[in-house]
Amino acid sequence: MKLYAAYGSNLNIEQMSIRCPRSTVVGKGHIDGFKLVFRGPAGCGVANIERTTKHGANVPVLIWNLSLTDEINLDRYEGAPYLYRKTQVCVHMDDGSKQMTMAYIMNPGPAKALPSAAYFQTLTDGYDSAEFDLDYLLTAAEKSVEKGRTHANKTI
């Protein structure tokens, strides 16, 4: 078993129960010094975390105890090692402890982009079930496009 920090669609417990049925949630926490962004083709951005020097920045995460079989399934889903790579990160757990966990971080290349409505709903459901601040997610999506860029007949 391996500890895994989820920050995107893998916060969605229902979805993860299908994708990784042998894995269980072990807690919540945050990763300091990172921010949530969306990258990918226009209108199809997916969640990523990136280092930032902004004081106090952190990303909320749900920690999973991931079985080896489920890790293989998750690697396939995440496109590892081509789209995302596995990285060790320090998670500050809600109970005050620190845990080294694995997280998927996107490889360089894709531009910032808004997520699709369906993908964003999956994230919203995950944030709701984890009791994370939905404003954080909304702000991250808004910052994932350049001001004045038009997307889906809406100017951001």
Secondary structure, 3 states (H helix, E strand, C coil): CEEEEECCHHHCHHHHHHHCCCCEEEEEEEEECEEEEEECCCCCCEEEEEECCCCCCEEEEEEEEECHHHHHHHHHHHCCCCCEEEEEEEEEECCCCEEEEEEEEECCCCCECCCCHHHHHHHHHHHHHHCCCHHHHHHHHHCCCCCCCEECCEEC
